[in-house]
Amino acid sequence: MQKIMDSRLFVSAIIKYLSGLLLTGLLLFLPAGTLKYRQAWLLIGILFIPMLIAGLIMMKQAPELLRKRLNAREEQRTQKTVILFSGVMFLAAFAAAGLNYRFSWITLPAQVSYIAAAVFLLAYALYAEVMRENAWLSRTIEVQENQEVVDSGLYGIVRHPMYMSTLLLFLSMPLVLGSVISFLIMLAYIPIIAKRIRNEEQVLEEGLQGYTEYKERVRYKVIPYIW
């Protein structure tokens, strides 16, 4: 029975992985009008190779966490709106990057893409550390059974280190692609996560014992000494 469940989980993970890979490729290469968009291949490599490795590790060591993240469905209306806006932002940013490459609107030096790729991988490592530190980390806003406040490691520096890592990820993506226009579009992520954080903290304060006290101990939400 366990082998059947693991097989289903593996198939589900592979389908979602390949679907994401295909969609990303279409969003980048179709507007670019060519497969010779090198920065797009760079982004796909640094995005999907670590994702595959992380997925295989979770499949082996934490299958329940992988299953929970694959099957997560946001129930709150506010968060559904946030997810919708995030999706539109990504569609616009990736399409703009492809068009920018095709028509050479604004050309950035190649070094910018490489530096941004290094920042992206650093942010990926931060995200992995957040997942290691917080066993209750979820893609949806909820208070889980027996959940406790995590206040060590990165959670002792900012209250939402996951958003710190995703902010770095999302803002480095358009620079990897060599697109200033896409970077400006991705700045919309800041008000998007601000809205998500407000709702998330309200849910946690109401349902998670000790979270109000944690907010008093750790002042900053996403960026130390700034936000």
N, C-alpha and C positions, 0 to 999 in steps of 0.2 A: 504493500500500500504506500509506504514511504517513497519507494522508488518511482511509483506512478506519479505521486505528487511532485517529486523533484523533477521528473521529466516534463510535466505540465509547466512548472515554473521556468524551466530552461527554455522551452518552446516559446512561452509568453515573453520572456526577456529578450530572446533573439529576434522575435517578430517586431517588438517595440524598438529595439536597437537598429535593425535594418530599415524600419520605417523612418526613424529619425535621420539616419544617414542619407536615405534617398531624398527625403523632403529638403534637407539642408543643401544637398547637391543641386536639386532643381531650383531652389530659391537663389542660389549663387550663380550657377552656370547658365541658366536660361537668360537672365537679364544681361549677363556678360557676353552672351552670344558665342562663347568659345569654351573649350576645356583647358585652354592654356593660361587660365587665371591662376597664377602660381600662389598668390596669397590665399586664395580660396582653398587650394590643396593643403597649404600650411595649416590653416584653421581646422580643416577637417581632420588632419593628422593629430594635432594636439588636443582636439576635442574628443574624438572617437576612439583613439588608441587607449588613452588612460581610462576612458569610460568602460571599454571592454575589459581591461585588466581589473578595474574595481568591481565590475559586475561578476566576473569569475571568482574573485576573492569572496564577495558576499554570498555567492551561490554555494561556496564551499564552507564558509565559516559562519555566516549569518543569513540562512535562507529565509527565515521569517521576516527579517528586516527588509530584505529584497522584495519579498512578496507584498509586504505592507506598502512599500514605496511604489511598486508597479501598479497596485490596485487602488491607490489613494484616489478618493473622489471628494472634492470640496463641497460641503453642505451649506456653508454660510453664504448668504446673498452678496455681502460685501466682498468676500474673497473670490466669488465667481466673477464679479466685475473686475477685480484686480487681475485675475488670470486672463480675462478677455483682453484687457488693455495691454498686458504683457505680450500676448500673442500677436496683436496688431503691431506693436512696437518691433518685434523681431521680424515679422514679415516685411515691414517698411525698411528696416535697417539693412537686411540682407539684400533685398531687391535694389536698394539705393547703392549698395556697395558694388553689385554686379554692373549696374548702369554706369556708375562712376568709372569702373574699369573699362567698359566698352567705349565711352565717349571721352575719357581722359579729362574729366571736369577739373579735379584737383588731384595732383600727383604728389605723393609723399615719398621721401627717400626709403630705400629698401631697409635701411637700418631700423626705421621706426617699426616695421613689421616684426623684426627679430627681437627687439627690446620688448614690444608688446606681447610676443609669444612667451618670453621668459616670465613676464608678469602674470600672464594667464596660467602658466604651469605652477607658479608660486601660489596663486589663488586656488588652484585645484588641490594643492597640498594642504592648504588651510582648510578647505572644505572637507577633505578626508580626515583631518584632525578633529574637526567639529563632530563628525559622525562617530569618531572613536570615543570622544568625551561624553557624548549625550546619547544614551541608549533609547531615549524617548523621542528623538528627533523624528519629525513627521513632515510630510509634504502638505498636510492639511492642518488647519487651526483647530486644536482639540486638546483636552486634558485627558490623559490616558489613565487606566486603572493602576493604582499604586505609584503614580508618577511623583517624582521628587524634584526639588529645585536643584539644578546643577550650577555651582558657583565657583568651580575650580578651573584651572587652565585658562583657555581663552574666554570662558564665561566669567572669569574674575576680572577681565579687562573691559569687555563690552557685553551688554545683555543679549545681543543678537549677532554672534560671530558668523553665523551662517550667511546672514545678509551682508556682512563685511566681505566675505569671500565671493559671494555672487555679484556684489557691486564691482569688485575688481575684475571678475570674469567677464561681465557684460560690457564694461567700459573698455576693456582691452581688446575684445573681439573686433570691433570696427577698425581699430588701429592695426591689428594683424592683417585685416583685409585691405588696409591702405586707404580708408575712406573717412575723411573728415565729416562729410555729410551724415554718414551712418553713426559716427560718434555723437553728433548733435542730436540725432534721433534717439540714441540710447540713453541720453541724459534724462529722458522721460522716466527711466527706471527709478530715479531718486524719489519723485513724488509718488510713484506707484508703490514702492516698498514703505514709504512713510505712512501711506494709508493702510497698508497691510499690518504694519507694526502697531499702529494705534488700535486696530481691532484685535490683534493677537494679544496685546498686553491687557486689554479689557477682559478678554476671555480667561487669561491666566490669573489675573488678580481675583476674579470671581470664583474660579474653580480650583486653583492650585495653592495649597497652604504654604505660606512663607514667601510667596512671590512679591508681595508688597514690601516686605522687609528687604528682600534681595534688590529691589529697585532703589531703595534708599542707600544700600551699600555700594552698588555699581551704578554710577551716574550716567554713563554714556551708553547709547543704544548701539551704534554701528561703528563710529570712528572715534578712537580715544582723543579726548580734549577738544573735539570739534562737534560731534553729533551723538 
